Amino acid sequence: MDSKTVAENKRPRPLLMMPLRRCGSHALRLRMNFNPEFYSPYPLHIVDFMPLVPLYGDLADDRAYFRLVVDVVGLQAVSMVKWPDMVFDPVEIFEQLRHEPRSVHRIVWELLLRSGERAGAKIVMDKSLDSVHYADELMRLFPDMLFLNVVRDPRGQVASMNKAIIHDFDSTLNARTWVQAHDAASALLARHPERALTIRYEDFLLDQENTLRQICDFTGIQFLPQMLDVTHSAEARQISKMSALWESNCFAPIPANADKFRQQLSLDEIRAIETQAKEYMHRYGYELMTAADAVLTEASFEAARVRSQAAREAAWHDLERANFRDYVLRRARADYLAQVRARLEQGAAHARAGAPVKLDELKEAFEVTD
């Protein structure tokens, strides 16, 4: 076994949480992070970057792949919550990865694994839940990857999604997103049942310790009693002040919150959610409140999209007034993605066809001179 293989075998094992945000994922991540063998930083949510990837062209061309590495490192740099004590050199990252299968996911996981190695972790978890839609590629890149499938009552999760600027502002649209995410997770679970652990958020609310012990057993790390007291998490206190979406993360979970959706959603909204999600509700033990017989047409989805877009624009204005820091940090990330797209589209208009270009390998330390 060569030295490179030995080094790779010593790397932390990758774990992806799936399949959709607003499922209580931060609550689980922050508690698991009490164990130094577990490392899960604030996620990059690379799903927002994926529409840009085709614009890079042929990743066999070193110029395209190097540009992609630079831009993913830039995405990490504009993340709302910084990864402690980590600065990445895109030149060095590119040289490390240039002879491996080329993928935006390989770049993202290189950043994660390096951070986990620095922390001395055995398990590195990415909380970019939407990456479930790219699970097949992740499995090809990392055959030992594990998956933590976190299920939440779709009515409660959609009610939470409706208030989050990262999602749509309509229950019908968000219910469809919920189903699509669980379709992807279900397909993965069918192919690799031994690689995944499924937990319900409502069970975590009722019994934190049992749920956390299940995750520890699944990932091969020790349960620590301090996981039960998130008030001692510095990151939980930090992010709870940054965004209204995370205010509850520095407090113990409240079981009664599982039914908050009853006050937040109309009966018609609940019917629309149950109509779309009833198969998974039966599978995971959530009782229906309606006949789940809503009539949903493409016209109704289009009307929902129009309403949602208007509500999104209003939400950005409301966020600017209510929490300027949250607004600026989210806008900075959105602006970065828009700038990357504009530059790639401009470059694509002037691109010339030809064989992929190979850059010279840097055998010595890279040095910038002026």
N, C-alpha and C positions, 0 to 999 in steps of 0.2 A: 504494500500500500504506500503510495507516494505521499510527500509532505502535504500537498494540497488536499488530498482526500482526508488525511488525518485532521487537518484544520477544519474542513467542512463538517466532519463528524462531531467535532466539539462545539459546533454552533448550536444556539438554542433551537428548540423545536418550534416550528411555526404553528400558530393557532388562529383561525379566523372566526370571529363572532359574526353570526348571521341571523335573520336575513334582512332586517329593516330597522331603521332608526326610530327612536321614541318608544322603545320596548323596555326601558329600564336599564339600558346597556351601561350608562355611566355609573349607576349605582353598583353594578356587578364589577366593573373594571376597577373602580376606586377601592373596593374592598379586597379584591384579589391582589392588588398592588401592595398590600401590607406584607406579603411574603416576598422577600428579596429574590427568590427563585422565579418569580413571575414578573414580567415587564410588559406594560401596555400603556404607551403614551397616548396623548390626544391624537385622534386619527387624522390622516390626510384626506379621507373621503375621495379617493382617486376616481370614483364614479363621475365626479363633476369634470374631470380632466379627459375622460375617455372620448368624448366627441371630437377632441382635438387630435387624437393620435393618428388618424388617417392622413392628416395634413402634413405629417412629417415625411411621408413618402416611404421609400424603401429603407427599412432599418438596417439592411445589409450595408448600406452606405454609411461609413464612419461619420461623415458630416451630419447626417440626419440623426444617428443614434447619439452622438455627442451633444447635439442641440437638445434632444429629448432628455438626456441626463441633466443638463444644465437647467432645463425648465422644471423638472421634477424636484430638483434640489431647491429651486426658487419657490416652488409651491410649498415646500416644507418651511421655508424661511418666512412666508407670509401667513403661516398657520396662526389661528387665533391664540392658541396656547402653545408656548414654546416647549421643545423637548430639552430638559435640563442638561447643561454641560455638553451639548452636541453641536459641532460645526462641521459641515460636510464640504469637501473639496471635489467639485464635479470632475476635474481633470483626473484625480486619483480614482474616483468611482468608475469613470469610463475605462481606465486602464485595467482595473480589476475585473470588469465585466465584458470586455470587448470580445473574448473568445468563448463566452457562454451564450446559450440561446437568448435572443434579443427580445425584450418585452418591457413595456412600461411597468408591469407588475414585478419583474425581476429587479428593476431599479428601486421601486418602492420598498420591496422586502430587503434589499441590501441596506437601505437606511435603517429599517426597523431592526434587522439582525445585528448590525453594528452597534446600535444603541443598546440592545439587549445584552450583547457581549460586554460592553463597557460596564453595564450594571451587574454583571455576573449572573444573569438569569439563565434558567433551564428552559423556560417557556416564554416565547414572545407572542403576544396576541395583538392582532390588528382589529380595532373596533370599527373598521370601515364596512359595516354590515352589508351594504349594497354590493360589495364585491362578490357576493354569492352568485351573481350573474356571470362571473368569470371563473367559477370554481374549477371547471375542466382545465383551463389553462394553468391555474394555480397548482392543480394536482400534477400536471406535467412538469412544472418547474420545481415543485417541492413534493415529491411522492410521499413524504412522511407527514404532511400537513394534517392537522386535526381541525374539527369544526364544532363550535358551540352554538347550537340552534336555540335561540331564545324566543319563545312564543308568548304573545300577549293577546288577551281578548281583543279581537279586531275593533270592537266598539270603543273600548278604552284607548286603544292605540290610535285609532283614527281621530278621536276627539282630541288627543294630544297633538297629532300631526296637523290638525286644522289650525292650531295656534302657532305653528312653527314656520318661520320664513323659509326654511329649507324644503318645505313640502307645498302641496297645493292648499288652497283655502276652500276646499269643498269636500264633503264627506263621500260623495259618489266617486270622485276622482281618487281620493286617498284610499278608499276601499279597493279600487281596482289595483292600485299600486301594491297594497297589502297582499292581495291574492297573487299577483305576478311574482312578488318576492317569495311567497310560500310555495308557489309552483316550482321555482328554481331550487329552493331548499328541499322540497319533496323529491325531486329528481335526483339530487345529490345523495340524500339519505337512502334512496332505493339502491343506488350504485355502490355506496360506501358506508353501510350501516355501522361498521366497526370503527369508523373514523369520527363519528359524531356523537355528541351528547345533547339530548333535547331536555330543556327545562322550561317550566312555565313561570312567568313573572309573578302571577298571583300566588303561586306556591312560595316564591321567595318572600313576598310580603307577609305571608302567614308564618313562615319558619325560615329565617335567614340562615341559621346555622346548617340545617339539613341541606339546603340548596348549595351553599358554599362548600360543604364537605363533598357533595357530589362532584362539583367542578374540580376540587383538589384531587379527589381520587382519579378522576378521568385524566387529568394532566400530570399525575404522578408527583405532586408536591404536597407539602404538609399543610393541614388546616391550622391556622393560628387564631386564638381567641380574640386578638385585637382586630381581626377582620369584622367583628360584630359592632365595633364602635367607630363609625366613620367620622365622628367629630374630631378625631385626632389626625385626620388626613389633611395635610397642608394643601394638596392640590384641590381637594373637595372645597375647602374654604375659599381658595383662590377663584375657582371657576364659578362658584355660587354667587360671587359678586360681579362677575363679568356679563352674565346674561340671565334674563328672566327664565329662559328655558332650563337653566341649571340651578335655580335657587334652592331647590329641595335636596340637592345632592350632599349637603353637609349635615343632614338630619337623618334620624332613623326612619325607615319606611313606615307608612301608615296604611294598615290593611283596608281601612274603609275607603281609601282612594280608588280601590279597584272598581267601585261602582259610581264614581263621579260622573261617568259618561251619561248617567240617567238624567242629570241636571244640565248637562252640556249639549246634548243632542235632542232633536225633535224625534217623534215617533217615525216620521217619514224618513229621516236620516238613518235611524236604526234599521228600518225595513230595507233601505237601499244597501246598507252594509251587510246585513244578514243574507240578503238575496245573493250577493256576490261571494260571500265567505262561508256559506253554510256548510259546505263539505268539510272545511278545515275546523269549523266550530264543533262539528260532530266528532271529528277525529281527536281533538284536544280537550273535549269535555266542557264546552261552553254552551249553556242552554239558550235556545232562541227565545226572543220576546215577541216576535211577530210571525206571520205566516211566511215570511221571506218570499214575497210574491210581487216585489216591485217590478214595474215594466221599465226597463232601461234600454234606450235606443241610442244610436249614434247621434241623433239630434239632441238627446238629453245630455250626452257627454259633451257635445260641442257647446251647449248652453252653459254647462258647468265650467268649461274651460274659460269662457268669456267672463263669467262671474269671478272665477278664481284669479284671473289676471288683474282685474280691477281691484280686487281685495289685496293682492300682492303689492301693487303700487301704493295703496293706502297704508299697508303695513310697514313699508320702508319709511314712509313719512312719519308714522307713529313711532317707529323705533328710533328715528333720529331725535325726536323730541323727548322720548321716555328714557333712553339709555344711549347717550352719544358715543360712549366708548364701544359698546356692542355694535352700534351702527357703523362706525368707522372701520373697525376690525373686519366686519363682514364685507363691507364695501371694498376694502383694500384687497381682499381675496378675490372677490368678483371682478374687480378692475384688473387684477393681475391676469386672470383667465381670459378676459376680453382682450387685453393687450397681446397676450401670446397668440390668440386666434388671429388678430389683425395682422401681426407680423408674419405668421405662417401663411395666411391667405395671400398676402402681398408677395411673399417669396415664391409661392406656388405659381403665381401668374408669370414669373420670370424664370421658372425652372427649366433646365435643359435635360433632355433625355440622354442616357448614356450608361455605361457600366458603373457599378458602385465604386466609389472612391475609398481607398484605404489610407488612413492617416499613419504617419510614422509612429512606431511604438516608442514611448518614453522609457528608456532603460534607467535613467537617473532621476533624481528629484526635479520636479518642475520648478523653474525659477522665472519670475517675472522681472524684466529689466526695463528701465526707462531712460 
